Amino acid sequence: MNKVMTWYGIKMKTLIDNSTSKITELLLQGTNMGIIEGRKLLNHKDTNLEIHKLIQEYVDMQEECVEQLKKFL
């Protein structure tokens, strides 16, 4: 259900403005949410070391994506 609502939310937001800048803004919002959730998980001290490394790789990748997306604003 959340996927459907997200999909329609994106459709509505890009209906009026489907510029590269607007699409980049939406991508940045989603990517930043992923970074925040990843950072929250990294703050759990009882996380398995392998899982911790995997989460760190994910957060690093998302942060690199943010830097790449900034070019399209």
Secondary structure as UniProt FT lines:
FT   HELIX           2..16
FT   HELIX           20..42
FT   TURN            45..46
FT   HELIX           49..69
FT   HELIX           70..72
//
